[in-house]
Amino acid sequence: MEKLTQQEEEAMRAVWKTGSGNIKSFIEHFDEPPPYTTLASTVKNLEKKGYVKSELIGNTLLYAPTIEEADYKQKFLGNVVKDYFANSYKELVSFFVEKDKINAEELRELIDLIENKPK
């Protein structure tokens, strides 16, 4: 599956939140909703790319995701880590520390998550 544009990712977040629905139901999940036709076009592109499937129920096209949000995140974050951080999540976290994007308290929370993760 190919990487999504920012506009497509925003539309997918609305699809994931809704689970299954029509364009109008997706619009409700935007802070600043795009025009109906813009979102409809974006969702059609997502269907062409294989991220959503559609089903005609009466006069209404309903869309549903074909990939779970967690699977999408894992796939594309994994590619970022591989391509930019020598396949090292430690390098990724180090980068965020160096750029002041994560603080000591947040790192402690991550350590707690790691140490308390069910085995």
A tleap script that builds the chain and sets N, CA, C and O, in Angstrom:
source leaprc.protein.ff14SB
mol = sequence {
  NMET GLU LYS LEU THR GLN GLN GLU GLU GLU
  ALA MET ARG ALA VAL TRP LYS THR GLY SER
  GLY ASN ILE LYS SER PHE ILE GLU HIE PHE
  ASP GLU PRO PRO PRO TYR THR THR LEU ALA
  SER THR VAL LYS ASN LEU GLU LYS LYS GLY
  TYR VAL LYS SER GLU LEU ILE GLY ASN THR
  LEU LEU TYR ALA PRO THR ILE GLU GLU ALA
  ASP TYR LYS GLN LYS PHE LEU GLY ASN VAL
  VAL LYS ASP TYR PHE ALA ASN SER TYR LYS
  GLU LEU VAL SER PHE PHE VAL GLU LYS ASP
  LYS ILE ASN ALA GLU GLU LEU ARG GLU LEU
  ILE ASP LEU ILE GLU ASN LYS PRO CLYS
}
set mol.1.N position { 0.838 -1.186 0.000 }
set mol.1.CA position { 0.000 0.000 0.000 }
set mol.1.C position { 0.881 1.247 0.000 }
set mol.1.O position { 1.917 1.309 0.661 }
set mol.2.N position { 0.435 2.214 -0.752 }
set mol.2.CA position { 1.235 3.428 -0.836 }
set mol.2.C position { 0.911 4.392 0.299 }
set mol.2.O position { -0.168 4.348 0.889 }
set mol.3.N position { 1.864 5.255 0.584 }
set mol.3.CA position { 1.716 6.271 1.631 }
set mol.3.C position { 0.602 7.223 1.237 }
set mol.3.O position { 0.425 7.546 0.062 }
set mol.4.N position { -0.133 7.660 2.218 }
set mol.4.CA position { -1.230 8.587 1.975 }
set mol.4.C position { -0.760 10.030 2.076 }
set mol.4.O position { 0.202 10.337 2.780 }
set mol.5.N position { -1.451 10.905 1.364 }
set mol.5.CA position { -1.205 12.337 1.502 }
set mol.5.C position { -1.787 12.785 2.843 }
set mol.5.O position { -2.535 12.042 3.477 }
set mol.6.N position { -1.447 13.988 3.268 }
set mol.6.CA position { -1.986 14.512 4.526 }
set mol.6.C position { -3.514 14.575 4.469 }
set mol.6.O position { -4.186 14.211 5.434 }
set mol.7.N position { -4.054 15.030 3.359 }
set mol.7.CA position { -5.507 15.123 3.203 }
set mol.7.C position { -6.146 13.731 3.283 }
set mol.7.O position { -7.202 13.564 3.893 }
set mol.8.N position { -5.504 12.742 2.669 }
set mol.8.CA position { -6.021 11.376 2.722 }
set mol.8.C position { -5.934 10.802 4.137 }
set mol.8.O position { -6.840 10.096 4.578 }
set mol.9.N position { -4.843 11.106 4.847 }
set mol.9.CA position { -4.720 10.626 6.230 }
set mol.9.C position { -5.801 11.238 7.120 }
set mol.9.O position { -6.360 10.551 7.975 }
set mol.10.N position { -6.095 12.509 6.928 }
set mol.10.CA position { -7.160 13.151 7.704 }
set mol.10.C position { -8.500 12.477 7.423 }
set mol.10.O position { -9.287 12.238 8.339 }
set mol.11.N position { -8.751 12.174 6.160 }
set mol.11.CA position { -9.995 11.483 5.800 }
set mol.11.C position { -10.027 10.084 6.410 }
set mol.11.O position { -11.068 9.641 6.895 }
set mol.12.N position { -8.888 9.387 6.387 }
set mol.12.CA position { -8.844 8.037 6.966 }
set mol.12.C position { -9.091 8.077 8.463 }
set mol.12.O position { -9.751 7.187 8.999 }
set mol.13.N position { -8.575 9.094 9.153 }
set mol.13.CA position { -8.841 9.202 10.594 }
set mol.13.C position { -10.347 9.309 10.848 }
set mol.13.O position { -10.863 8.724 11.801 }
set mol.14.N position { -11.048 10.057 9.996 }
set mol.14.CA position { -12.504 10.163 10.128 }
set mol.14.C position { -13.173 8.824 9.841 }
set mol.14.O position { -14.129 8.448 10.520 }
set mol.15.N position { -12.678 8.110 8.845 }
set mol.15.CA position { -13.233 6.785 8.523 }
set mol.15.C position { -13.001 5.836 9.690 }
set mol.15.O position { -13.914 5.112 10.088 }
set mol.16.N position { -11.786 5.830 10.245 }
set mol.16.CA position { -11.488 4.943 11.376 }
set mol.16.C position { -12.365 5.276 12.581 }
set mol.16.O position { -12.855 4.373 13.259 }
set mol.17.N position { -12.565 6.559 12.849 }
set mol.17.CA position { -13.408 6.952 13.987 }
set mol.17.C position { -14.853 6.509 13.780 }
set mol.17.O position { -15.525 6.096 14.725 }
set mol.18.N position { -15.322 6.597 12.549 }
set mol.18.CA position { -16.703 6.245 12.240 }
set mol.18.C position { -16.872 4.730 12.142 }
set mol.18.O position { -17.901 4.188 12.545 }
set mol.19.N position { -15.870 4.060 11.610 }
set mol.19.CA position { -15.955 2.612 11.409 }
set mol.19.C position { -16.540 2.290 10.053 }
set mol.19.O position { -15.900 1.618 9.244 }
set mol.20.N position { -17.715 2.745 9.801 }
set mol.20.CA position { -18.385 2.563 8.520 }
set mol.20.C position { -19.417 3.673 8.412 }
set mol.20.O position { -20.142 3.957 9.365 }
set mol.21.N position { -19.477 4.292 7.253 }
set mol.21.CA position { -20.448 5.368 7.121 }
set mol.21.C position { -20.395 6.029 5.762 }
set mol.21.O position { -19.665 5.607 4.865 }
set mol.22.N position { -21.192 7.077 5.634 }
set mol.22.CA position { -21.206 7.843 4.396 }
set mol.22.C position { -20.367 9.113 4.578 }
set mol.22.O position { -19.857 9.387 5.665 }
set mol.23.N position { -20.239 9.860 3.518 }
set mol.23.CA position { -19.396 11.064 3.549 }
set mol.23.C position { -19.867 12.027 4.634 }
set mol.23.O position { -19.050 12.599 5.355 }
set mol.24.N position { -21.170 12.206 4.751 }
set mol.24.CA position { -21.712 13.133 5.752 }
set mol.24.C position { -21.296 12.722 7.163 }
set mol.24.O position { -20.989 13.581 7.991 }
set mol.25.N position { -21.283 11.429 7.443 }
set mol.25.CA position { -20.890 10.974 8.788 }
set mol.25.C position { -19.400 11.193 9.041 }
set mol.25.O position { -18.986 11.372 10.187 }
set mol.26.N position { -18.597 11.181 7.987 }
set mol.26.CA position { -17.158 11.427 8.151 }
set mol.26.C position { -16.888 12.901 8.443 }
set mol.26.O position { -16.005 13.231 9.234 }
set mol.27.N position { -17.648 13.779 7.804 }
set mol.27.CA position { -17.446 15.222 7.960 }
set mol.27.C position { -17.538 15.636 9.429 }
set mol.27.O position { -16.853 16.565 9.857 }
set mol.28.N position { -18.372 14.958 10.193 }
set mol.28.CA position { -18.580 15.297 11.601 }
set mol.28.C position { -17.316 15.143 12.445 }
set mol.28.O position { -17.247 15.678 13.552 }
set mol.29.N position { -16.324 14.424 11.941 }
set mol.29.CA position { -15.110 14.156 12.715 }
set mol.29.C position { -13.975 15.139 12.424 }
set mol.29.O position { -12.855 14.948 12.899 }
set mol.30.N position { -14.252 16.171 11.661 }
set mol.30.CA position { -13.247 17.183 11.342 }
set mol.30.C position { -13.461 18.416 12.211 }
set mol.30.O position { -14.595 18.848 12.422 }
set mol.31.N position { -12.355 18.984 12.716 }
set mol.31.CA position { -12.450 20.262 13.421 }
set mol.31.C position { -12.867 21.364 12.454 }
set mol.31.O position { -13.726 22.194 12.753 }
set mol.32.N position { -12.232 21.343 11.284 }
set mol.32.CA position { -12.587 22.272 10.209 }
set mol.32.C position { -12.962 21.425 8.999 }
set mol.32.O position { -12.094 21.068 8.202 }
set mol.33.N position { -14.234 21.103 8.854 }
set mol.33.CA position { -14.656 20.184 7.794 }
set mol.33.C position { -14.344 20.710 6.398 }
set mol.33.O position { -14.556 21.888 6.109 }
set mol.34.N position { -13.841 19.834 5.539 }
set mol.34.CA position { -13.634 20.220 4.142 }
set mol.34.C position { -14.986 20.261 3.429 }
set mol.34.O position { -15.976 19.739 3.942 }
set mol.35.N position { -15.027 20.875 2.261 }
set mol.35.CA position { -16.270 20.825 1.485 }
set mol.35.C position { -16.653 19.363 1.201 }
set mol.35.O position { -15.784 18.506 1.035 }
set mol.36.N position { -17.936 19.100 1.150 }
set mol.36.CA position { -18.451 17.745 0.933 }
set mol.36.C position { -17.807 17.101 -0.288 }
set mol.36.O position { -17.344 15.962 -0.228 }
set mol.37.N position { -17.779 17.846 -1.408 }
set mol.37.CA position { -17.258 17.266 -2.651 }
set mol.37.C position { -15.767 16.960 -2.552 }
set mol.37.O position { -15.293 15.989 -3.142 }
set mol.38.N position { -15.030 17.775 -1.817 }
set mol.38.CA position { -13.599 17.523 -1.622 }
set mol.38.C position { -13.392 16.234 -0.842 }
set mol.38.O position { -12.564 15.403 -1.216 }
set mol.39.N position { -14.142 16.065 0.239 }
set mol.39.CA position { -14.019 14.845 1.030 }
set mol.39.C position { -14.469 13.630 0.226 }
set mol.39.O position { -13.843 12.573 0.304 }
set mol.40.N position { -15.539 13.766 -0.539 }
set mol.40.CA position { -16.023 12.654 -1.364 }
set mol.40.C position { -14.961 12.227 -2.370 }
set mol.40.O position { -14.746 11.034 -2.586 }
set mol.41.N position { -14.301 13.199 -2.978 }
set mol.41.CA position { -13.232 12.902 -3.933 }
set mol.41.C position { -12.053 12.217 -3.243 }
set mol.41.O position { -11.476 11.273 -3.782 }
set mol.42.N position { -11.703 12.691 -2.059 }
set mol.42.CA position { -10.600 12.100 -1.298 }
set mol.42.C position { -10.921 10.659 -0.918 }
set mol.42.O position { -10.063 9.783 -1.026 }
set mol.43.N position { -12.145 10.409 -0.476 }
set mol.43.CA position { -12.538 9.047 -0.096 }
set mol.43.C position { -12.538 8.135 -1.324 }
set mol.43.O position { -12.163 6.967 -1.221 }
set mol.44.N position { -12.950 8.648 -2.474 }
set mol.44.CA position { -12.883 7.860 -3.716 }
set mol.44.C position { -11.431 7.478 -4.021 }
set mol.44.O position { -11.158 6.348 -4.427 }
set mol.45.N position { -10.504 8.417 -3.826 }
set mol.45.CA position { -9.083 8.113 -4.027 }
set mol.45.C position { -8.621 7.041 -3.054 }
set mol.45.O position { -7.842 6.162 -3.422 }
set mol.46.N position { -9.094 7.107 -1.813 }
set mol.46.CA position { -8.742 6.086 -0.821 }
set mol.46.C position { -9.259 4.721 -1.254 }
set mol.46.O position { -8.609 3.700 -1.028 }
set mol.47.N position { -10.419 4.710 -1.872 }
set mol.47.CA position { -10.968 3.446 -2.373 }
set mol.47.C position { -10.103 2.899 -3.508 }
set mol.47.O position { -9.821 1.701 -3.553 }
set mol.48.N position { -9.681 3.771 -4.424 }
set mol.48.CA position { -8.811 3.350 -5.529 }
set mol.48.C position { -7.486 2.796 -5.013 }
set mol.48.O position { -6.929 1.863 -5.592 }
set mol.49.N position { -6.986 3.376 -3.920 }
set mol.49.CA position { -5.722 2.929 -3.336 }
set mol.49.C position { -5.889 1.692 -2.461 }
set mol.49.O position { -4.900 1.112 -2.012 }
set mol.50.N position { -7.138 1.281 -2.213 }
set mol.50.CA position { -7.387 0.073 -1.446 }
set mol.50.C position { -7.508 0.260 0.053 }
set mol.50.O position { -7.482 -0.720 0.796 }
set mol.51.N position { -7.639 1.495 0.515 }
set mol.51.CA position { -7.743 1.756 1.949 }
set mol.51.C position { -9.173 1.667 2.470 }
set mol.51.O position { -9.389 1.403 3.653 }
set mol.52.N position { -10.142 1.886 1.597 }
set mol.52.CA position { -11.546 1.750 1.976 }
set mol.52.C position { -12.269 0.946 0.903 }
set mol.52.O position { -11.829 0.861 -0.243 }
set mol.53.N position { -13.385 0.364 1.307 }
set mol.53.CA position { -14.266 -0.321 0.357 }
set mol.53.C position { -15.628 0.344 0.459 }
set mol.53.O position { -15.962 0.945 1.480 }
set mol.54.N position { -16.411 0.230 -0.604 }
set mol.54.CA position { -17.727 0.853 -0.591 }
set mol.54.C position { -18.806 -0.187 -0.860 }
set mol.54.O position { -18.573 -1.228 -1.475 }
set mol.55.N position { -19.996 0.145 -0.370 }
set mol.55.CA position { -21.169 -0.704 -0.597 }
set mol.55.C position { -22.361 0.222 -0.774 }
set mol.55.O position { -22.581 1.134 0.023 }
set mol.56.N position { -23.128 -0.025 -1.830 }
set mol.56.CA position { -24.309 0.787 -2.096 }
set mol.56.C position { -25.493 0.183 -1.346 }
set mol.56.O position { -25.901 -0.947 -1.614 }
set mol.57.N position { -26.034 0.948 -0.407 }
set mol.57.CA position { -27.212 0.544 0.356 }
set mol.57.C position { -28.322 1.532 0.001 }
set mol.57.O position { -28.288 2.691 0.416 }
set mol.58.N position { -29.291 1.072 -0.759 }
set mol.58.CA position { -30.330 1.986 -1.245 }
set mol.58.C position { -29.695 3.015 -2.156 }
set mol.58.O position { -29.095 2.667 -3.174 }
set mol.59.N position { -29.823 4.278 -1.794 }
set mol.59.CA position { -29.218 5.366 -2.578 }
set mol.59.C position { -27.907 5.853 -1.982 }
set mol.59.O position { -27.309 6.800 -2.494 }
set mol.60.N position { -27.454 5.220 -0.908 }
set mol.60.CA position { -26.309 5.735 -0.159 }
set mol.60.C position { -25.094 4.830 -0.301 }
set mol.60.O position { -25.184 3.613 -0.141 }
set mol.61.N position { -23.963 5.444 -0.602 }
set mol.61.CA position { -22.700 4.713 -0.611 }
set mol.61.C position { -22.130 4.726 0.795 }
set mol.61.O position { -21.897 5.793 1.364 }
set mol.62.N position { -21.906 3.555 1.352 }
set mol.62.CA position { -21.266 3.440 2.657 }
set mol.62.C position { -19.836 2.976 2.453 }
set mol.62.O position { -19.563 2.101 1.632 }
set mol.63.N position { -18.932 3.569 3.206 }
set mol.63.CA position { -17.514 3.236 3.122 }
set mol.63.C position { -17.055 2.640 4.441 }
set mol.63.O position { -17.539 3.006 5.513 }
set mol.64.N position { -16.113 1.717 4.339 }
set mol.64.CA position { -15.530 1.102 5.535 }
set mol.64.C position { -14.038 0.918 5.291 }
set mol.64.O position { -13.623 0.689 4.155 }
set mol.65.N position { -13.234 1.014 6.332 }
set mol.65.CA position { -11.785 0.835 6.161 }
set mol.65.C position { -11.445 -0.617 5.829 }
set mol.65.O position { -12.107 -1.546 6.293 }
set mol.66.N position { -10.414 -0.790 5.028 }
set mol.66.CA position { -9.917 -2.138 4.730 }
set mol.66.C position { -8.636 -2.422 5.503 }
set mol.66.O position { -8.125 -3.541 5.471 }
set mol.67.N position { -8.117 -1.417 6.193 }
set mol.67.CA position { -6.910 -1.569 7.001 }
set mol.67.C position { -7.172 -0.898 8.351 }
set mol.67.O position { -7.755 0.184 8.417 }
set mol.68.N position { -6.739 -1.547 9.407 }
set mol.68.CA position { -6.899 -0.979 10.746 }
set mol.68.C position { -5.907 0.169 10.941 }
set mol.68.O position { -4.822 0.169 10.361 }
set mol.69.N position { -6.288 1.132 11.753 }
set mol.69.CA position { -5.430 2.289 12.006 }
set mol.69.C position { -4.078 1.865 12.576 }
set mol.69.O position { -3.041 2.387 12.164 }
set mol.70.N position { -4.082 0.934 13.510 }
set mol.70.CA position { -2.827 0.476 14.128 }
set mol.70.C position { -1.914 -0.176 13.094 }
set mol.70.O position { -0.696 -0.004 13.150 }
set mol.71.N position { -2.487 -0.919 12.156 }
set mol.71.CA position { -1.684 -1.560 11.110 }
set mol.71.C position { -1.052 -0.521 10.193 }
set mol.71.O position { 0.104 -0.660 9.793 }
set mol.72.N position { -1.818 0.529 9.856 }
set mol.72.CA position { -1.283 1.607 9.024 }
set mol.72.C position { -0.128 2.303 9.731 }
set mol.72.O position { 0.931 2.526 9.143 }
set mol.73.N position { -0.341 2.644 10.996 }
set mol.73.CA position { 0.709 3.325 11.761 }
set mol.73.C position { 1.963 2.468 11.850 }
set mol.73.O position { 3.074 2.962 11.655 }
set mol.74.N position { 1.786 1.189 12.143 }
set mol.74.CA position { 2.935 0.293 12.279 }
set mol.74.C position { 3.716 0.201 10.975 }
set mol.74.O position { 4.945 0.261 10.979 }
set mol.75.N position { 3.009 0.055 9.866 }
set mol.75.CA position { 3.675 -0.087 8.570 }
set mol.75.C position { 4.481 1.159 8.218 }
set mol.75.O position { 5.650 1.060 7.844 }
set mol.76.N position { 3.862 2.323 8.335 }
set mol.76.CA position { 4.540 3.523 7.872 }
set mol.76.C position { 5.515 4.096 8.886 }
set mol.76.O position { 6.503 4.714 8.492 }
set mol.77.N position { 5.274 3.915 10.161 }
set mol.77.CA position { 6.278 4.313 11.147 }
set mol.77.C position { 7.496 3.406 11.012 }
set mol.77.O position { 8.635 3.859 11.120 }
set mol.78.N position { 7.246 2.128 10.776 }
set mol.78.CA position { 8.353 1.197 10.557 }
set mol.78.C position { 9.214 1.616 9.377 }
set mol.78.O position { 10.439 1.504 9.431 }
set mol.79.N position { 8.584 2.097 8.314 }
set mol.79.CA position { 9.341 2.569 7.148 }
set mol.79.C position { 10.164 3.806 7.488 }
set mol.79.O position { 11.305 3.928 7.042 }
set mol.80.N position { 9.606 4.719 8.268 }
set mol.80.CA position { 10.340 5.925 8.675 }
set mol.80.C position { 11.553 5.534 9.508 }
set mol.80.O position { 12.654 6.042 9.292 }
set mol.81.N position { 11.348 4.631 10.457 }
set mol.81.CA position { 12.451 4.190 11.320 }
set mol.81.C position { 13.531 3.522 10.475 }
set mol.81.O position { 14.720 3.770 10.673 }
set mol.82.N position { 13.122 2.686 9.547 }
set mol.82.CA position { 14.085 1.988 8.688 }
set mol.82.C position { 14.842 2.975 7.795 }
set mol.82.O position { 16.066 2.906 7.685 }
set mol.83.N position { 14.111 3.886 7.162 }
set mol.83.CA position { 14.715 4.784 6.179 }
set mol.83.C position { 15.530 5.922 6.789 }
set mol.83.O position { 16.517 6.354 6.194 }
set mol.84.N position { 15.134 6.417 7.967 }
set mol.84.CA position { 15.769 7.612 8.517 }
set mol.84.C position { 16.528 7.403 9.819 }
set mol.84.O position { 17.303 8.268 10.228 }
set mol.85.N position { 16.317 6.269 10.475 }
set mol.85.CA position { 16.929 6.060 11.792 }
set mol.85.C position { 17.646 4.712 11.895 }
set mol.85.O position { 17.713 4.113 12.968 }
set mol.86.N position { 18.177 4.247 10.767 }
set mol.86.CA position { 18.981 3.017 10.726 }
set mol.86.C position { 18.252 1.846 11.387 }
set mol.86.O position { 18.865 1.006 12.044 }
set mol.87.N position { 16.934 1.811 11.198 }
set mol.87.CA position { 16.098 0.730 11.729 }
set mol.87.C position { 16.178 0.628 13.255 }
set mol.87.O position { 16.017 -0.455 13.817 }
set mol.88.N position { 16.425 1.755 13.917 }
set mol.88.CA position { 16.587 1.775 15.371 }
set mol.88.C position { 15.570 2.720 16.008 }
set mol.88.O position { 15.584 3.925 15.760 }
set mol.89.N position { 14.695 2.157 16.828 }
set mol.89.CA position { 13.739 2.992 17.550 }
set mol.89.C position { 14.456 3.831 18.607 }
set mol.89.O position { 13.984 4.907 18.977 }
set mol.90.N position { 15.587 3.340 19.085 }
set mol.90.CA position { 16.401 4.125 20.020 }
set mol.90.C position { 16.877 5.410 19.336 }
set mol.90.O position { 16.849 6.486 19.934 }
set mol.91.N position { 17.312 5.288 18.086 }
set mol.91.CA position { 17.740 6.473 17.325 }
set mol.91.C position { 16.570 7.444 17.136 }
set mol.91.O position { 16.755 8.660 17.193 }
set mol.92.N position { 15.386 6.915 16.916 }
set mol.92.CA position { 14.198 7.751 16.771 }
set mol.92.C position { 13.935 8.543 18.050 }
set mol.92.O position { 13.717 9.753 18.000 }
set mol.93.N position { 13.956 7.862 19.189 }
set mol.93.CA position { 13.719 8.537 20.468 }
set mol.93.C position { 14.831 9.544 20.742 }
set mol.93.O position { 14.564 10.645 21.222 }
set mol.94.N position { 16.078 9.175 20.441 }
set mol.94.CA position { 17.206 10.102 20.630 }
set mol.94.C position { 17.016 11.373 19.807 }
set mol.94.O position { 17.314 12.474 20.270 }
set mol.95.N position { 16.526 11.212 18.599 }
set mol.95.CA position { 16.255 12.357 17.736 }
set mol.95.C position { 15.244 13.295 18.398 }
set mol.95.O position { 15.434 14.511 18.408 }
set mol.96.N position { 14.169 12.723 18.950 }
set mol.96.CA position { 13.156 13.544 19.613 }
set mol.96.C position { 13.715 14.235 20.850 }
set mol.96.O position { 13.352 15.374 21.141 }
set mol.97.N position { 14.589 13.558 21.573 }
set mol.97.CA position { 15.217 14.167 22.751 }
set mol.97.C position { 16.075 15.353 22.321 }
set mol.97.O position { 15.994 16.432 22.907 }
set mol.98.N position { 16.899 15.146 21.293 }
set mol.98.CA position { 17.792 16.208 20.817 }
set mol.98.C position { 17.013 17.423 20.313 }
set mol.98.O position { 17.474 18.556 20.451 }
set mol.99.N position { 15.855 17.193 19.740 }
set mol.99.CA position { 15.051 18.289 19.184 }
set mol.99.C position { 14.050 18.849 20.198 }
set mol.99.O position { 13.162 19.623 19.840 }
set mol.100.N position { 14.201 18.448 21.469 }
set mol.100.CA position { 13.304 18.904 22.541 }
set mol.100.C position { 11.834 18.609 22.241 }
set mol.100.O position { 10.955 19.415 22.544 }
set mol.101.N position { 11.581 17.455 21.648 }
set mol.101.CA position { 10.211 17.037 21.347 }
set mol.101.C position { 9.671 16.066 22.389 }
set mol.101.O position { 8.489 15.720 22.377 }
set mol.102.N position { 10.552 15.627 23.294 }
set mol.102.CA position { 10.143 14.733 24.374 }
set mol.102.C position { 10.954 15.120 25.606 }
set mol.102.O position { 12.140 15.430 25.502 }
set mol.103.N position { 10.312 15.100 26.767 }
set mol.103.CA position { 11.019 15.510 27.981 }
set mol.103.C position { 11.255 14.311 28.898 }
set mol.103.O position { 10.818 13.197 28.608 }
set mol.104.N position { 11.947 14.554 30.001 }
set mol.104.CA position { 12.323 13.480 30.924 }
set mol.104.C position { 11.098 12.776 31.498 }
set mol.104.O position { 11.089 11.553 31.636 }
set mol.105.N position { 10.071 13.542 31.831 }
set mol.105.CA position { 8.851 12.929 32.388 }
set mol.105.C position { 8.212 11.978 31.375 }
set mol.105.O position { 7.781 10.882 31.732 }
set mol.106.N position { 8.153 12.397 30.128 }
set mol.106.CA position { 7.587 11.534 29.086 }
set mol.106.C position { 8.445 10.291 28.879 }
set mol.106.O position { 7.920 9.202 28.646 }
set mol.107.N position { 9.766 10.451 28.965 }
set mol.107.CA position { 10.654 9.288 28.859 }
set mol.107.C position { 10.428 8.323 30.020 }
set mol.107.O position { 10.432 7.108 29.825 }
set mol.108.N position { 10.231 8.857 31.224 }
set mol.108.CA position { 9.931 7.992 32.374 }
set mol.108.C position { 8.629 7.221 32.147 }
set mol.108.O position { 8.527 6.043 32.489 }
set mol.109.N position { 7.646 7.892 31.572 }
set mol.109.CA position { 6.379 7.221 31.260 }
set mol.109.C position { 6.599 6.090 30.258 }
set mol.109.O position { 6.006 5.019 30.384 }
set mol.110.N position { 7.452 6.331 29.267 }
set mol.110.CA position { 7.770 5.280 28.293 }
set mol.110.C position { 8.483 4.109 28.959 }
set mol.110.O position { 8.195 2.949 28.666 }
set mol.111.N position { 9.409 4.420 29.849 }
set mol.111.CA position { 10.121 3.360 30.577 }
set mol.111.C position { 9.130 2.544 31.400 }
set mol.111.O position { 9.208 1.315 31.428 }
set mol.112.N position { 8.205 3.216 32.067 }
set mol.112.CA position { 7.169 2.504 32.832 }
set mol.112.C position { 6.346 1.593 31.923 }
set mol.112.O position { 6.041 0.457 32.287 }
set mol.113.N position { 5.990 2.091 30.748 }
set mol.113.CA position { 5.241 1.264 29.801 }
set mol.113.C position { 6.031 0.015 29.417 }
set mol.113.O position { 5.486 -1.087 29.365 }
set mol.114.N position { 7.313 0.203 29.152 }
set mol.114.CA position { 8.163 -0.926 28.762 }
set mol.114.C position { 8.292 -1.920 29.908 }
set mol.114.O position { 8.144 -3.126 29.711 }
set mol.115.N position { 8.567 -1.412 31.104 }
set mol.115.CA position { 8.783 -2.295 32.252 }
set mol.115.C position { 7.508 -3.005 32.692 }
set mol.115.O position { 7.577 -4.107 33.235 }
set mol.116.N position { 6.360 -2.404 32.471 }
set mol.116.CA position { 5.099 -2.994 32.919 }
set mol.116.C position { 4.303 -3.652 31.799 }
set mol.116.O position { 3.147 -4.031 31.986 }
set mol.117.N position { 4.928 -3.784 30.642 }
set mol.117.CA position { 4.259 -4.415 29.508 }
set mol.117.C position { 4.031 -5.893 29.816 }
set mol.117.O position { 4.943 -6.586 30.267 }
set mol.118.N position { 2.806 -6.372 29.571 }
set mol.118.CA position { 2.563 -7.804 29.785 }
set mol.118.C position { 3.451 -8.638 28.865 }
set mol.118.O position { 3.677 -8.297 27.704 }
set mol.119.N position { 3.938 -9.725 29.416 }
set mol.119.CA position { 4.851 -10.570 28.623 }
set mol.119.C position { 4.124 -11.714 27.998 }
set mol.119.O position { 4.733 -12.524 27.299 }
savepdb mol mol.pdb
quit
